[in-house]
Amino acid sequence: AFESVYCEREWRSVSRFSFSYEDVAMIVLPQRVGTSRYFETLVESRAKLGLPPGIPIVPWETLLES
């Protein structure tokens, strides 16, 4: 289950970060958490949000090692 995955490091800051779309290599998020469909929702909303087509949106589950 997604809630048991702890491969990544979490970084927190109270400061704002300034970056542009050119700084983004990819967006990684889970396909689903409970009944929320994060991956599908973002892919469907990509144009409305103004995300450039050159930034891949990748489901977390495809990056997990077996």
Summary of the structure (lengths in Angstrom):
residues: 66
radius of gyration: 13.6
end to end distance: 13.4
largest distance: 36.2
contacts: 100
relative contact order: 0.23
helix: 33%
strand: 12%
